[in-house]
């Protein structure tokens, strides 16, 4: 799946779909589009207004972003064009859908967001074309009337320049003190969530209200960060001037997010896709802590990130690659630091959309997938990028962990323990055939079918979709 955020990884990316009609899973490189880490499992939930796929919002009337910020990168392939997003919901491409950035999003970077709106261009590579701040006020290429279909919650938190600067300083500090860092994207997400938890953060509603009061709070927040990091330089007056302009730019797009979602759920039937930034094992509570993001990436984050009740969540779709990847630091039991890892990286075009870093690659880890299922309760799975495995004569799958020679029945919470586990593998025959032209289940080689069935049998969840390429047409639906 195409997404990356410091260590886009193990787990499941929450996407909610409302109860109206089934939706298709997301697409991107090889079918879907979230990036994975050790056990990168992304999840699509079906809340009471369908939305279960990241295929650029095709067929949906609402596209909601529930948590995280521009630390993640999402790649979407539409009509042969590759688009990279960082904060905008992927559905912004769809002229018939309304895109919504929810209150759980603590990542509205006051520089990057308008730049993404105004200077964004379809990319031809993982990183796309460079953004040009001079184009901040220009309408995105090929996206007409996007301002009329983008809504931002007034409760969403703001990321300031000094949050990003502090993010980088903290990484340097960790490296100096501990000899290692977390490997963040330095997008300011952690410091922003820290401000939020300390109740000193600033939200969209603050920016659009009394600007004098906002300015006072902004100055106090800046001073707090400078007291912690004496070398931190902040152009307070310059930033306030820019923020005032930013406020007027986004004012027409801002609404009360709670009422917006309530009306969407209780008004005329419509399909809604909820998109999150990161995979399940990056969840702040259930992920590979401390190598996680700062928000809840599991299905529960859909409710807290959008302000919708649990009963509005229907089916939950877990989206996982046919192998495992991770960007950045953290335990990776099935990682292959050899020619297999390089092959997966090259064939899968595994580099981070946000940072450009190569993703670490390894065999599929079913311990991670089963753990993600425990936390999210998947209704069905979407297995993507199966085509990346086409050239292999044999394929290994991690089926269990061993500690001191004995199988462990759980996924270790402690990173030091996870680093020490021995992986028990099952070796399956490869198919040595091109699957990219397959459009139905019967088109897949018998060995490829067996691989898919092996995964669903070990996880206990049916595979509903199999991705064999970048395009929407490359997603095979089984039932």
C-alpha positions in Angstrom: 0.0 0.0 0.0 1.3 3.3 -0.7 2.0 5.2 2.4 4.9 6.2 4.4 5.4 8.1 7.5 8.7 7.9 9.2 8.1 4.2 9.7 5.0 3.4 7.9 4.6 -0.1 9.0 3.2 -3.0 10.7 -0.4 -2.8 11.2 -3.5 -1.6 9.6 -4.5 1.8 8.2 -8.0 2.7 9.4 -10.4 3.6 6.6 -14.1 3.6 7.4 -16.9 3.0 5.0 -20.5 3.8 5.7 -23.3 1.2 5.5 -24.7 1.8 2.1 -23.0 -0.4 -0.3 -19.8 -2.4 -0.5 -16.7 -0.5 -1.7 -13.5 -1.6 -3.3 -10.2 -1.5 -1.6 -7.6 1.2 -2.3 -5.2 1.1 -5.1 -1.8 2.3 -5.9 1.4 0.5 -6.7 0.3 -3.0 -7.3 -3.4 -2.7 -6.7 -3.7 -0.8 -3.4 -1.9 1.9 -1.8 -0.7 1.9 1.8 3.0 1.3 2.7 3.8 -1.4 5.1 6.2 -2.1 7.8 6.9 -5.2 9.5 3.5 -6.5 9.1 2.1 -3.5 7.5 -1.6 -4.0 7.5 -3.9 -1.2 6.7 -7.5 -1.5 7.5 -10.6 -0.3 5.9 -13.7 -0.1 8.1 -17.2 0.2 6.7 -18.9 2.8 8.8 -22.5 3.7 8.2 -21.8 5.4 4.9 -19.6 3.1 2.7 -16.0 3.8 2.2 -13.7 0.9 1.9 -11.0 1.5 -0.6 -8.4 3.9 -1.4 -9.0 3.9 -5.2 -8.9 7.7 -5.3 -12.5 7.8 -4.1 -14.1 6.3 -7.2 -17.8 5.9 -6.5 -17.8 7.6 -3.1 -19.6 10.8 -2.2 -17.5 11.5 0.9 -13.7 11.0 1.6 -12.7 11.5 5.2 -9.2 11.8 6.7 -9.4 10.8 10.3 -5.9 11.0 11.9 -2.3 11.8 11.4 -0.7 14.5 9.2 1.5 15.1 6.2 4.1 12.6 7.6 2.4 9.9 5.5 2.6 9.6 1.7 -0.2 8.0 -0.3 0.2 7.0 -3.9 -2.8 6.7 -6.1 -2.8 5.5 -9.7 -5.7 6.8 -11.9 -6.0 6.5 -15.6 -2.3 5.6 -15.8 -1.2 8.7 -13.8 0.5 8.4 -10.5 -0.5 10.9 -7.8 1.2 11.4 -4.4 -0.7 12.8 -1.5 0.5 13.7 2.0 -2.5 15.3 3.8 -5.2 15.7 1.3 -7.7 12.8 1.2 -7.1 10.8 -2.0 -10.6 11.4 -3.0 -9.8 15.0 -3.9 -9.2 13.7 -7.4 -12.9 12.8 -7.7 -14.9 15.8 -8.8 -18.1 14.2 -7.5 -16.8 13.6 -3.9 -16.5 15.9 -0.9 -13.2 15.5 0.9 -13.0 16.1 4.7 -10.0 16.5 7.0 -11.3 15.5 10.4 -10.7 16.8 13.9 -8.3 13.9 14.7 -5.9 15.2 12.1 -3.0 16.9 14.1 -1.1 17.7 11.0 -2.3 20.7 9.2 1.1 22.2 8.5 0.6 25.8 7.8 3.2 25.9 5.1 2.9 22.4 3.6 -0.8 22.3 3.4 -1.4 25.3 1.2 1.6 24.2 -0.9 0.1 20.8 -1.3 -3.1 22.5 -2.4 -1.6 25.0 -4.7 1.6 23.6 -6.1 0.7 19.9 -6.2 1.3 18.2 -9.5 0.8 14.7 -10.7 4.1 12.9 -10.1 5.8 10.4 -12.4 7.9 8.9 -9.6 7.5 8.0 -6.0 8.4 11.6 -4.9 6.5 13.3 -7.7 7.6 16.7 -8.8 9.1 19.2 -6.3 6.7 21.6 -4.7 7.3 25.3 -5.4 6.3 27.6 -2.5 5.9 30.4 -5.1 2.9 28.5 -6.4 1.0 28.4 -3.1 -1.9 30.3 -4.5 -2.2 28.5 -7.8 -5.0 26.0 -8.5 -3.7 22.4 -8.6 -3.0 21.2 -12.1 -6.0 19.2 -13.4 -8.1 19.7 -10.3 -11.0 22.0 -10.9 -13.2 23.5 -8.2 -11.2 21.6 -5.5 -11.9 24.4 -3.0 -15.6 23.7 -3.3 -15.2 20.1 -2.3 -12.7 20.3 0.5 -13.9 20.7 4.0 -11.6 21.1 7.1 -12.7 20.5 10.7 -12.5 23.5 12.9 -11.1 21.1 15.6 -8.0 20.0 13.6 -4.7 20.9 15.2 -2.1 23.0 13.5 1.6 22.1 12.9 3.9 25.1 13.0 7.4 25.5 11.6 8.9 25.2 15.1 7.2 21.8 15.6 9.1 20.5 12.6 12.3 22.1 13.8 11.9 20.5 17.2 11.2 17.2 15.6 14.6 17.3 13.9 16.3 18.5 17.1 14.8 15.7 19.1 16.2 13.2 16.6 19.6 14.7 17.0 19.3 14.6 20.8 18.2 11.0 20.8 21.2 10.1 18.6 23.6 11.8 20.9 22.2 10.5 24.1 21.2 6.9 23.1 23.2 6.3 19.9 20.0 5.8 18.0 16.9 7.8 16.9 13.3 6.9 16.1 13.6 7.7 12.4 10.7 10.2 12.1 9.9 12.1 9.0 10.7 15.3 10.8 7.3 16.7 9.8 6.5 17.9 13.3 3.8 15.3 14.1 5.2 14.1 17.4 5.8 17.6 18.8 2.3 18.7 17.6 0.6 15.8 19.4 2.8 16.6 22.4 1.3 20.2 22.4 -2.1 18.7 22.0 -1.7 16.4 25.0 -0.2 19.2 27.1 -3.3 21.3 26.1 -1.2 24.1 24.7 -1.8 23.2 21.0 -3.6 25.5 18.7 -6.5 24.5 16.4 -8.1 25.8 13.2 -11.0 27.3 15.3 -8.4 29.3 17.3 -6.8 30.6 14.1 -10.1 31.7 12.7 -11.4 33.4 15.9 -9.8 36.3 17.7 -6.4 36.7 16.0 -5.0 38.8 18.9 -5.8 36.0 21.3 -4.4 33.4 18.8 -1.2 35.5 18.5 -0.7 35.6 22.3 -1.1 31.8 22.6 1.2 31.3 19.6 3.9 33.4 21.2 3.5 31.5 24.5 3.8 28.2 22.7 6.9 29.4 20.8 8.5 30.5 24.1 7.8 27.1 25.7 9.6 25.4 22.8 12.5 27.8 23.0 12.9 27.2 26.7 13.2 23.5 26.0 15.5 24.0 23.0 17.6 27.2 23.6 19.1 27.1 20.1 15.7 27.1 18.4 15.1 30.2 16.4 11.5 31.3 15.7 10.5 34.2 13.6 7.3 34.8 15.6 6.2 38.0 13.8 6.9 36.6 10.4 5.0 33.4 11.1 2.1 35.3 12.5 1.9 37.4 9.4 1.9 34.2 7.2 -0.7 32.6 9.5 -3.1 35.5 9.1 -3.0 35.0 5.4 -3.3 31.2 5.8 -6.5 31.8 7.9 -8.2 33.7 5.1 -7.2 31.1 2.5 -8.8 28.2 4.4 -11.7 30.0 6.1 -14.2 29.1 3.3 -13.4 25.5 3.7 -13.7 25.2 7.5 -16.8 23.7 9.2 -17.8 22.2 12.5 -16.6 18.6 11.8 -18.9 16.9 14.3 -22.0 18.4 12.7 -20.7 17.7 9.3 -20.2 14.0 10.0 -23.5 13.7 11.8 -25.3 15.2 8.8 -23.4 12.9 6.5 -24.4 9.8 8.5 -28.0 10.8 9.0 -28.8 12.6 5.8 -29.5 11.1 2.3 -27.7 7.8 1.9 -24.2 8.2 0.6 -20.9 6.3 0.4 -18.1 7.5 2.6 -14.5 6.3 2.7 -12.5 7.1 5.8 -8.7 7.3 5.2 -6.1 7.3 7.8 -2.4 8.1 7.6 -0.7 5.0 9.0 -0.8 1.2 9.4 -1.9 -0.6 12.6 1.5 -1.4 14.0 2.3 2.3 14.0 -0.6 2.9 16.4 0.6 4.8 19.5 -0.9 2.2 21.8 -0.8 -1.1 19.9 2.1 -0.6 17.6 5.8 -1.4 17.8 6.4 1.3 20.4 8.5 3.5 20.5 8.8 3.2 16.7 5.3 4.3 16.0 3.4 7.4 15.0 1.6 9.7 17.5 -2.0 8.8 16.8 -4.3 5.8 16.8 -4.1 4.0 13.5 -6.4 1.1 14.3 -10.1 1.1 13.6 -10.8 2.8 16.9 -9.1 5.9 15.5 -11.9 6.2 13.0 -14.4 7.0 15.8 -12.1 9.3 17.8 -10.6 11.0 14.7 -14.0 11.8 13.1 -16.4 12.0 16.0 -18.6 9.2 14.9 -20.1 6.4 17.1 -18.9 2.8 16.9 -22.2 1.6 15.6 -21.5 3.4 12.4 -18.6 1.1 11.7 -19.5 -1.9 9.5 -17.1 -4.1 7.7 -13.4 -3.8 8.4 -11.0 -4.6 5.5 -7.4 -5.3 6.2 -5.0 -4.3 3.4 -1.6 -6.0 3.4 1.2 -6.6 0.9 2.1 -10.1 -0.2 5.4 -9.4 1.5 6.4 -7.1 4.4 8.1 -3.7 4.3 9.2 -1.1 6.8 10.6 2.4 6.5 12.9 3.6 9.2 14.0 2.1 12.5 12.4 -0.7 14.5 12.3 -4.5 14.8 11.7 -6.4 11.6 11.7 -10.2 12.3 11.3 -11.3 8.6 13.6 -8.7 7.1 15.8 -10.0 4.3 19.1 -8.1 4.2 20.2 -9.9 1.1 19.4 -10.4 -2.6 15.8 -11.3 -1.8 15.3 -8.0 0.1 16.8 -6.1 -2.8 14.6 -7.9 -5.3 11.5 -7.1 -3.4 12.6 -3.5 -3.0 13.3 -3.1 -6.7 10.3 -4.9 -8.1 8.0 -3.3 -5.6 9.5 0.2 -6.1 9.7 0.4 -2.3 10.7 3.8 -1.3 8.9 6.3 0.9 6.7 8.8 -0.7 7.4 11.4 2.0 11.1 10.9 2.7 12.3 9.1 -0.4 14.0 6.5 1.9 14.2 2.9 0.7 11.8 0.6 2.5 13.3 -2.4 4.2 11.8 -5.6 2.7 11.2 -9.1 3.9 8.9 -12.2 3.8 5.3 -11.9 4.7 4.9 -12.1 8.5 1.7 -13.7 9.6 2.3 -13.1 13.3 1.9 -9.4 12.6 -1.1 -10.0 10.4 -2.8 -12.1 13.0 -2.1 -9.5 15.7 -3.5 -6.7 13.5 -6.6 -8.9 13.1 -6.9 -9.2 16.8 -6.9 -5.5 17.3 -9.1 -4.5 14.3 -11.4 -7.5 13.7 -11.0 -7.8 9.9 -14.1 -8.8 7.9 -11.9 -9.6 4.9 -8.4 -9.0 3.5 -7.0 -7.3 0.4 -3.7 -8.9 -0.5 -1.7 -6.5 -2.7 1.4 -6.6 -4.8 1.2 -10.3 -5.4 2.9 -9.6 -8.8 6.1 -8.6 -7.1 6.6 -12.3 -6.2 6.2 -13.5 -9.8 9.9 -14.2 -10.4 10.6 -16.3 -7.3 11.0 -20.0 -7.4 10.1 -20.4 -3.8 8.5 -18.1 -1.3 8.8 -18.1 2.5 6.1 -17.0 4.9 6.7 -16.3 8.6 4.2 -18.4 10.5 5.4 -18.2 14.1 8.0 -16.7 16.5 10.3 -18.6 18.8 11.9 -17.4 22.0 14.6 -19.7 23.5 13.6 -22.4 21.2 9.9 -22.4 22.1 7.0 -20.9 20.1 5.5 -17.8 21.6 1.7 -17.4 21.3 1.7 -13.6 21.3 3.2 -10.7 19.4 5.8 -9.2 21.8 5.2 -5.6 23.1 8.8 -5.1 24.0 11.1 -4.1 21.1 14.2 -5.8 22.6 12.3 -9.1 22.8 10.9 -8.6 19.3 14.5 -8.1 18.0 15.5 -11.5 19.5 12.7 -13.7 18.1 13.5 -16.5 15.7 11.1 -16.7 12.9 9.6 -20.1 11.9 9.0 -20.2 8.1 6.9 -22.2 5.8 8.3 -22.5 2.3 5.8 -22.4 -0.6 6.5 -23.0 -4.3 6.6 -19.9 -6.5 4.8 -19.7 -9.8 7.5 -18.1 -12.0 4.8 -16.6 -14.2 3.6 -13.1 -15.0 0.4 -12.3 -13.1 -0.1 -8.7 -14.1 -2.6 -9.5 -16.8 -4.8 -11.6 -14.5 -8.2 -10.1 -14.1 -10.1 -12.9 -12.4 -9.2 -15.6 -9.8 -9.0 -18.3 -12.5 -6.3 -16.4 -14.3 -3.8 -16.8 -11.4 -1.4 -19.7 -11.5 -2.3 -22.6 -9.1 0.7 -21.8 -6.9 -0.3 -18.2 -6.6 -3.8 -19.3 -5.6 -2.3 -21.6 -3.1 -0.3 -18.7 -1.6 -3.4 -16.6 -1.2 -5.3 -19.6 0.4 -2.4 -20.2 2.7 -2.6 -16.7 4.0 -6.3 -16.7 4.7 -6.1 -20.2 6.3 -3.4 -19.1 8.8 -5.0 -15.7 9.6 -8.6 -17.0 9.7 -9.9 -14.2 7.5 -11.0 -14.5 3.9 -9.1 -12.7 1.1 -11.6 -10.7 -0.8 -9.2 -8.8 -3.2 -5.8 -9.7 -4.8 -3.7 -6.9 -6.3 -1.5 -7.7 -9.3 -0.6 -4.3 -10.6 -0.9 -0.5 -10.2 -4.2 0.1 -12.0 -7.7 -0.2 -10.7 -8.3 -3.0 -13.2 -5.5 -5.0 -11.6 -7.5 -5.6 -8.4 -9.1 -9.1 -8.6 -12.3 -9.5 -6.5 -12.9 -13.0 -5.3 -16.4 -12.6 -3.8 
